[in-house]
Amino acid sequence: MVRQVNLANLTGGILINKDDILSKSRKENKDKDLYKIEVQTKAGNIGSITAIFLATLFFVIQSLTGQGFDFGLYAIIFSVSAAGYIFKAVRMKQRLDIVLALIFTLTTLTLSVVHILNLLNN
C-alpha cells in the first residue's frame, strides 16, 4: 500500500480504492446489475429475431400451399418493434426512435387492417 501511495504521489496521480469505485458505481446505477440488463436486452433481441424467422417461415409455407397470405403474423411481429420504439421514443426523445415508432406503428395498423379485411372476405 505504501508503494502505491508513493507511486501515486510521484506521478501526480490519485490513489483510487477499488471498493470506493464499485460503491460509487452502484450508487450511480442505483444497484442495477448492468450485465443482467444487457443479457435481458440481448435475449429479447434474439427472441424477436426468432419470431420474425418463424413468422416468415409460416407465411411462405402458407402461401406456397395455396392458402393465401396471413398478414396477421406480420402485424404481430411489427407490433413488437412498434411497442419497443414507442417506449424508447418516449424515454429518449430522439428523432430516429420517433420516426421508427411511427413507421412500425403505421405498418402494424396497415397489416392488421389487411388481415381483418381478408378474414371478413372469406
ABEGO torsion letter per residue (X at the ends): XAAAAAAAAAAGBBBBBAAAAAAAAAAAAGGBBAAAAAAAAAAAAAAAAAAAAAAAAAAAAAAAAGAEBBAAAAAAAAAAAAAAAAAAAAAAGBAAAAAAAAAAAAAAAAAAAAAAAAAAAX
